[in-house]
Amino acid sequence: MCGIVGYIGSKKASDIIINGLKRLEYRGYDSAGISTFENDDFYTSKCKGKIVDLESLPSLKNHHNTMGIGHTRWATHGEPNIINAHPHHDSNKNFSLIHNGIIENHYSIKEFLINKGIKFQSDTDTEVLVQFIGYLYNKEKLNFYDTVKLALSEVVGTYGVVVMCKNEPGKLVAAKKGSPLLIGIGKDETFLASDVSAILDYTRNILYLDDGEIALIDRSGYKVKHMDHEKEIIKDIKEIEFTLDQIEKGNYKHFMLKEIFEQPKAVRDSIRGRIDENNLVKLGGVSDFIDRILDSENIFITACGTSWHAAQIGSYMLESILKKPIKVEYASEFRYRNKTINQKSLVIAISQSGETADTLAAIKVAKEKNALTMGIVNVVGSAIARETDCGIYMHAGPEIGVASTKAFTIQVVILSLFSNLLAQKKDIDKSKLFLEDIKKIPSIIDNILTLSDEIFSIAKDYINATNFLYLGRGYQFPVALEGALKLKEISYIHAEGYPAAEMKHGPIALIDDKMPVVVIVTKKGFDKILSNIEEVKSRGGKIITVSTVDSKKLEEISDHYIYLSNCSDISNAISPLITSIPLQLLAYHIAVLKGCNVDQPRNLAKSVTVE
């Protein structure tokens, strides 16, 4: 959440910052702002709304300096407006600051500062931080770097922060705790950003700041230290491999649609080199830990949102192979419950960004209790990748659309590969595995994507619906949850996912001729879910069936019938890779027809880096 960009070099800073903020807008789009150093003072432009609104400000033409900071906001404290937009200044305007995170003790600090006579302009926790820095600067008579360091030592919470000081022009101070922040290294120029996409136009050489690290950046380069000592830290510089076209829409109307159609390629990329000529799975990131994984007495999978739905599917796979219970936990609740986590536990964390605050917190709890931790993430070098003992990269490619599509698919693919690997180690009969089916998935998805126009026609009938119900059994229940979530996220239509049999225990009371019910049908449990559909039909519900089974009866009873051909024999374990695709397309088309912004849905952000 929130996008941060900083620059110091020889080029016009505002151009670079604005371009970077456009690439980061998926992290938040409630307000935006930029600050540069002009004529011995800060010059700041801010607006409510998106980067396009910031670009339209006449004042933006007055930013000429070669150093500056910019921010796009996802609101946590204080409503989205110009006053609450970043950058923020202290009362004496000695400092300009941008921030991603939450200062948990901002109330007590603010009360302290008010008692010292400091007046506040905004409702944000960020202004509290910059005012605190300004107060300490005047009181302690320290230099810029030491003042920021002292202020942050008193802060409780999370932050990715970049600060400028009027009295020490040509310097930036950046620090990280819990919120992502990286340094980009160019020729005679240095960049700061919360995501590499912001600076990919200018450099591929980056280093990630770790929690507790603080950096001083000037025109000669950068120095990184830890908050607790003065010894300089030599950081590994990583070269980013993905290309600009991967973060551009190309000929697609929306990033979400592009990413839906990228799924066949993403599956191929995610399995490439991981299934050898003997049909054996190779996952280097976990290979040294297999014995300990198999010996684990308690296995937890923790995640948020869409990743949690993938985790549910993964738990079904792992339970069938390991013959032991797998517990799936919302990361936001994980550390607040009394669980039996110890050195014999395995905790698997799933996160597309690898920066999800709640999931990171869950990992830290697990490590404190000496559990083995494993990450499944998409972003190389992300916080979860660095914090966990072992892990698997997804290789899904960048996902810009806020509502996740291809990341969900690849999470399921990775969990299926991992399950097969463990099965191999347990000498389970190969006939029970599904590697050959995994190899077929890209071409099957290609075929399903040809149904987009058909699903568009179906979507036209439901743009005025106010409620949806999604039903599935077994592996299709998490798919129902995910389908409902996609619709909620981007169309703002209330939707719920339920196990099909559970419909009788409450939701059936809602069903009438205005209630669309999406039912996911596979060969497994076909007769039972057919009965569930009959129950819906008898109460007048509108039935949209997504089926891998070619059934005349099913077609007759459904108001709309989406048949997924040539996949009825695909293993039940990986059937979610097939059945989820039409649900993504249905949500997308309904949202577009309603005129919703599918790439930037209201109130949401791509990477949730606050609790």
PAPA-862139 format. One record per residue (C-alpha): x, y negated, z; residue in one letter. Coordinates in steps of 0.02 Angstrom, whole numbers, padded with zeros to 5 digits, always signed. Layout:
! residues N
XYZA;...
END
This chain:
! residues 611
+00000+00000+00000M;+00056-00175-00046C;+00185-00203-00179G;+00350-00290-00143I;+00475-00362-00267V;+00633-00462-00232G;+00767-00525-00351Y;+00934-00613-00347I;+01041-00635-00502G;+01060-00749-00652S;+00890-00732-00734K;+00730-00827-00697K;+00665-00739-00542A;+00480-00775-00568S;+00477-00682-00735D;+00555-00528-00659I;+00447-00534-00503I;+00284-00555-00598I;+00328-00412-00715N;+00371-00303-00565G;+00210-00347-00474L;+00108-00295-00626K;+00185-00123-00615R;+00149-00116-00429L;-00029-00177-00434E;-00096-00001-00405Y;-00028-00020-00227R;-00149-00162-00190G;-00239-00298-00284Y;-00330-00404-00154D;-00211-00553-00173S;-00040-00596-00240A;+00098-00723-00218G;+00275-00774-00259I;+00405-00883-00173S;+00566-00954-00247T;+00693-01081-00186F;+00671-01245-00279E;+00758-01411-00238N;+00819-01353-00067D;+00648-01291-00013D;+00529-01146-00039F;+00405-01160-00179Y;+00261-01040-00158T;+00114-00994-00270S;-00026-00882-00204K;-00199-00827-00257C;-00343-00715-00211K;-00361-00575-00337G;-00244-00492-00459K;-00080-00532-00542I;-00170-00601-00695V;-00246-00731-00579D;-00073-00773-00511L;-00006-00793-00688E;-00145-00915-00729S;-00095-01037-00590L;-00021-01199-00660P;+00102-01200-00514S;+00184-01041-00578L;+00273-01144-00713K;+00370-01234-00576N;+00466-01078-00520H;+00638-01093-00600H;+00761-01019-00475N;+00859-00860-00497T;+00810-00789-00327M;+00638-00753-00258G;+00513-00633-00181I;+00338-00578-00231G;+00195-00475-00161H;+00031-00395-00210T;-00081-00359-00062R;-00195-00223+00001W;-00281-00306+00148A;-00266-00232+00323T;-00274-00382+00440H;-00373-00529+00377G;-00491-00539+00228E;-00426-00553+00050P;-00402-00740+00021N;-00266-00865-00022I;-00222-00904+00159I;-00192-00722+00200N;-00094-00689+00041A;+00094-00663+00052H;+00226-00735+00056P;+00205-00811+00229H;+00310-00949+00308H;+00350-01000+00485D;+00288-01170+00549S;+00455-01255+00511N;+00461-01173+00340K;+00634-01104+00372N;+00583-00930+00317F;+00479-00850+00180S;+00430-00667+00204L;+00337-00525+00119I;+00285-00368+00210H;+00209-00196+00183N;+00151-00105+00340G;+00067-00145+00504I;+00142-00234+00654I;+00051-00143+00793E;+00102-00262+00932N;+00061-00419+00835H;-00077-00469+00957Y;+00042-00482+01105S;+00176-00570+01001I;+00047-00692+00933K;-00017-00732+01108E;+00162-00763+01164F;+00194-00881+01017L;+00030-00975+01041I;+00081-01007+01221N;+00242-01080+01150K;+00140-01203+01048G;+00150-01117+00879I;-00004-01136+00770K;-00057-01001+00648F;-00134-01024+00477Q;-00186-00847+00432S;-00262-00692+00512D;-00120-00576+00461T;+00003-00478+00565D;+00133-00531+00436T;+00124-00715+00483E;+00152-00663+00664V;+00315-00582+00611L;+00381-00729+00513V;+00329-00851+00650Q;+00421-00740+00776F;+00577-00745+00667I;+00562-00934+00657G;+00542-00948+00846Y;+00696-00840+00882L;+00797-00934+00751Y;+00768-01099+00842N;+00788-01026+01016K;+00936-00909+00996E;+01035-01010+00866K;+01082-00852+00774L;+01116-00836+00588N;+00984-00777+00464F;+01029-00592+00465Y;+01047-00577+00653D;+00884-00669+00684T;+00785-00550+00573V;+00871-00402+00655K;+00829-00466+00830L;+00647-00498+00785A;+00625-00325+00710L;+00699-00245+00865S;+00547-00310+00960E;+00421-00250+00832V;+00313-00095+00854V;+00240-00024+00695G;+00289-00003+00513T;+00368-00120+00390Y;+00452-00141+00224G;+00503-00323+00235V;+00602-00447+00130V;+00647-00619+00197V;+00723-00780+00128M;+00799-00919+00235C;+00802-01104+00182K;+00964-01138+00275N;+01057-00991+00197E;+01006-00998+00013P;+01070-00860-00099G;+01033-00722+00027K;+00894-00596+00055L;+00872-00485+00207V;+00773-00325+00187A;+00728-00191+00314A;+00626-00031+00320K;+00531+00069+00447K;+00393+00183+00386G;+00355+00088+00225S;+00451+00121+00063P;+00586+00001+00008L;+00727+00024-00117L;+00870-00077-00191I;+00899-00082-00378G;+01075-00115-00440I;+01103-00206-00603G;+01247-00299-00681K;+01274-00454-00574D;+01097-00440-00508E;+01007-00348-00369T;+00825-00300-00352F;+00712-00250-00208L;+00549-00155-00230A;+00428-00038-00144S;+00425+00074-00299D;+00551+00105-00437V;+00422+00068-00573S;+00436-00117-00530A;+00617-00128-00588I;+00630+00007-00720L;+00638-00127-00857D;+00803-00188-00785Y;+00896-00045-00702T;+00890+00142-00672R;+01016+00139-00530N;+00933+00133-00360I;+00961+00175-00179L;+00826+00210-00051Y;+00829+00127+00119L;+00796+00245+00263D;+00698+00204+00421D;+00795+00091+00537G;+00905+00020+00400E;+00929-00164+00362I;+01013-00239+00209A;+01093-00406+00170L;+01086-00448-00015I;+01178-00594-00095D;+01252-00636-00265R;+01402-00526-00233S;+01297-00370-00201G;+01226-00286-00046Y;+01273-00214+00122K;+01167-00088+00217V;+01178-00058+00404K;+01074+00026+00537H;+00977-00081+00659M;+01068+00003+00803D;+01248-00028+00750H;+01358-00137+00640E;+01445-00002+00538K;+01410-00018+00353E;+01317+00130+00277I;+01374+00194+00108I;+01216+00246+00016K;+01203+00368-00128D;+01151+00283-00290I;+01023+00383-00389K;+00987+00368-00574E;+00802+00369-00617I;+00761+00491-00756E;+00583+00449-00810F;+00554+00326-00951T;+00454+00167-00975L;+00326+00250-01089D;+00279+00361-00942Q;+00217+00210-00846I;+00129+00126-00992E;-00051+00160-01047K;-00004+00183-01229G;-00160+00202-01337N;-00271+00253-01191Y;-00402+00135-01121K;-00355+00177-00942H;-00211+00256-00848F;-00333+00380-00774M;-00385+00444-00945L;-00203+00453-01000K;-00159+00554-00846E;-00306+00672-00870I;-00245+00707-01047F;-00064+00724-00988E;-00108+00875-00882Q;-00058+01011-01007P;+00114+00932-01024K;+00126+00906-00836A;+00091+01091-00806V;+00223+01140-00933R;+00349+01022-00852D;+00310+01085-00678S;+00338+01269-00721I;+00485+01244-00840R;+00638+01336-00776G;+00543+01406-00629R;+00485+01571-00706I;+00629+01674-00772D;+00637+01804-00912E;+00593+01941-00787N;+00436+01848-00734N;+00510+01802-00567L;+00485+01633-00484V;+00638+01528-00443K;+00615+01379-00326L;+00785+01315-00276G;+00720+01190-00149G;+00655+01327-00035V;+00765+01476-00080S;+00876+01462+00074D;+00725+01462+00190F;+00621+01608+00124I;+00657+01725+00268D;+00611+01595+00396R;+00453+01551+00299I;+00400+01733+00294L;+00437+01753+00479D;+00332+01601+00528S;+00198+01643+00653E;+00095+01485+00625N;+00079+01399+00457I;+00002+01227+00439F;-00027+01127+00280I;-00054+00942+00309T;-00109+00812+00183A;-00232+00671+00148C;-00368+00642+00018G;-00346+00735-00145T;-00189+00820-00080S;-00293+00893+00061W;-00406+00975-00066H;-00254+01051-00154A;-00196+01109+00018A;-00360+01202+00043Q;-00335+01296-00119I;-00156+01334-00070G;-00212+01403+00098S;-00326+01529+00011Y;-00179+01587-00098M;-00057+01601+00047L;-00180+01691+00159E;-00212+01823+00027S;-00025+01856+00011I;+00041+01833+00187L;-00110+01911+00273K;-00105+01780+00410K;-00211+01626+00444P;-00159+01463+00362I;-00222+01304+00445K;-00256+01151+00338V;-00251+00989+00437E;-00291+00810+00392Y;-00126+00722+00419A;-00214+00578+00504S;-00275+00698+00640E;-00127+00816+00646F;-00025+00730+00781R;-00172+00691+00892Y;-00222+00870+00922R;-00149+00996+01043N;-00080+01127+00926K;+00032+01276+00947T;+00179+01210+00848I;+00351+01277+00892N;+00512+01342+00813Q;+00414+01487+00737K;+00297+01371+00644S;+00300+01311+00464L;+00224+01142+00422V;+00198+01104+00237I;+00167+00922+00192A;+00088+00879+00024I;+00093+00701-00045S;+00102+00635-00222Q;+00198+00478-00172S;+00299+00560-00034G;+00269+00402+00067E;+00096+00431+00145T;+00110+00362+00321A;-00002+00489+00407D;+00085+00635+00322T;+00255+00566+00370L;+00197+00551+00550A;+00139+00732+00547A;+00310+00788+00485I;+00396+00694+00625K;+00287+00780+00755V;+00328+00948+00679A;+00515+00912+00681K;+00506+00857+00863E;+00437+01030+00903K;+00574+01116+00801N;+00456+01181+00668A;+00519+01214+00492L;+00457+01075+00379T;+00427+01087+00192M;+00375+00950+00071G;+00281+00957-00093I;+00300+00784-00171V;+00307+00703-00341N;+00428+00560-00311V;+00611+00607-00304V;+00700+00532-00154G;+00538+00485-00066S;+00527+00480+00123A;+00443+00650+00143I;+00572+00728+00027A;+00710+00659+00137R;+00627+00701+00303E;+00582+00883+00271T;+00698+01032+00289D;+00656+01101+00117C;+00534+01069-00022G;+00476+01075-00202I;+00465+00930-00323Y;+00307+00928-00428M;+00377+00853-00591H;+00205+00787-00636A;+00276+00624-00701G;+00221+00452-00638P;+00039+00435-00590E;-00021+00255-00598I;-00210+00274-00587G;-00266+00256-00407V;-00382+00406-00418A;-00268+00557-00429S;-00293+00683-00570T;-00136+00764-00637K;-00053+00759-00466A;-00193+00867-00396F;-00173+00991-00538T;+00015+01003-00515I;+00000+01020-00326Q;-00107+01174-00358V;+00020+01238-00485V;+00163+01217-00362I;+00066+01305-00224L;+00029+01448-00344S;+00214+01464-00388L;+00260+01460-00205F;+00131+01594-00167S;+00199+01704-00306N;+00376+01680-00241L;+00326+01740-00068L;+00232+01886-00144A;+00390+01936-00237Q;+00490+01933-00076K;+00358+02042+00008K;+00366+02166-00138D;+00182+02146-00177I;+00125+02239-00333D;+00152+02123-00482K;-00020+02168-00547S;-00092+02066-00405K;+00003+01910-00456L;-00051+01779-00581F;+00106+01711-00664L;+00050+01760-00838E;-00112+01664-00808D;-00015+01511-00751I;+00077+01511-00917K;-00091+01506-01009K;-00156+01355-00912I;-00086+01216-01025P;-00171+01282-01181S;-00333+01314-01085I;-00333+01134-01021I;-00299+01073-01198D;-00457+01163-01251N;-00560+01093-01106I;-00507+00916-01149L;-00594+00934-01317T;-00757+00932-01217L;-00730+00750-01167S;-00859+00682-01291D;-00987+00811-01235E;-00959+00763-01053I;-00973+00579-01102F;-01147+00616-01170S;-01195+00701-01008I;-01128+00555-00906A;-01249+00436-00993K;-01394+00520-00904D;-01324+00488-00730Y;-01257+00311-00724I;-01405+00257-00618N;-01393+00401-00494A;-01360+00350-00314T;-01314+00520-00244N;-01228+00677-00309F;-01206+00849-00232L;-01063+00964-00286Y;-01073+01150-00247L;-00944+01289-00260G;-00899+01456-00181R;-00728+01521-00127G;-00591+01435-00227Y;-00722+01322-00304Q;-00772+01243-00139F;-00614+01133-00132P;-00646+01094-00316V;-00821+01034-00267A;-00744+00924-00133L;-00620+00852-00258E;-00753+00822-00390G;-00860+00728-00264A;-00710+00624-00209L;-00667+00574-00387K;-00845+00514-00417L;-00848+00415-00254K;-00679+00335-00284E;-00708+00263-00456I;-00898+00249-00483S;-00951+00202-00305Y;-01088+00333-00312I;-01110+00429-00150H;-01064+00611-00174A;-01033+00761-00062E;-00952+00929-00092G;-01021+01083-00004Y;-00998+01271-00002P;-01144+01329-00108A;-01220+01437+00028A;-01208+01295+00155E;-01326+01191+00050M;-01470+01277+00139K;-01407+01211+00306H;-01450+01029+00280G;-01413+00957+00107P;-01559+01047+00028I;-01670+00919+00116A;-01600+00786-00001L;-01635+00876-00163I;-01770+00805-00277D;-01785+00758-00461D;-01670+00610-00435K;-01527+00712-00360M;-01397+00777-00484P;-01314+00936-00422V;-01149+00990-00500V;-01120+01177-00481V;-00953+01261-00518I;-00974+01441-00575V;-00844+01577-00604T;-00856+01765-00619K;-00815+01786-00435K;-00980+01778-00339G;-01080+01744-00496F;-01244+01823-00439D;-01242+01733-00272K;-01212+01560-00344I;-01346+01594-00476L;-01466+01613-00331S;-01405+01448-00258N;-01442+01364-00425I;-01617+01437-00424E;-01643+01360-00252E;-01594+01190-00319V;-01703+01212-00473K;-01856+01257-00372S;-01844+01088-00283R;-01829+00987-00440G;-01642+00952-00433G;-01550+00905-00593K;-01418+01039-00624I;-01251+01009-00709I;-01161+01175-00723T;-00974+01193-00753V;-00946+01376-00793S;-00809+01495-00850T;-00945+01626-00878V;-01042+01631-01041D;-01217+01659-00975S;-01382+01630-01067K;-01473+01632-00901K;-01357+01499-00831L;-01378+01392-00986E;-01569+01406-00978E;-01581+01357-00796I;-01460+01210-00810S;-01505+01035-00867D;-01329+01019-00933H;-01212+01165-00964Y;-01024+01139-00981I;-00952+01305-01037Y;-00764+01329-01023L;-00727+01461-01154S;-00591+01592-01158N;-00546+01584-00974C;-00666+01701-00884S;-00525+01824-00853D;-00406+01698-00775I;-00361+01742-00597S;-00483+01673-00469N;-00337+01599-00373A;-00292+01475-00510I;-00466+01446-00580S;-00469+01274-00494P;-00341+01218-00624L;-00478+01247-00753I;-00638+01198-00666T;-00574+01033-00596S;-00540+00956-00768I;-00725+00932-00821P;-00760+00852-00651L;-00620+00726-00679Q;-00693+00684-00850L;-00870+00671-00782L;-00817+00549-00646A;-00714+00449-00770Y;-00852+00431-00900H;-00985+00385-00771I;-00871+00252-00698A;-00831+00178-00869V;-01015+00176-00918L;-01055+00085-00755K;-00922-00045-00794G;-00809+00001-00647C;-00623-00028-00645N;-00568+00153-00644V;-00382+00118-00626D;-00403-00004-00483Q;-00560+00043-00387P;-00616-00076-00251R;-00539-00062-00078N;-00417+00076-00128L;-00231+00085-00158A;-00121+00220-00231K;+00003+00248-00093S;-00066+00235+00085V;+00085+00183+00185T;-00011+00122+00338V;-00106+00222+00468E;
END
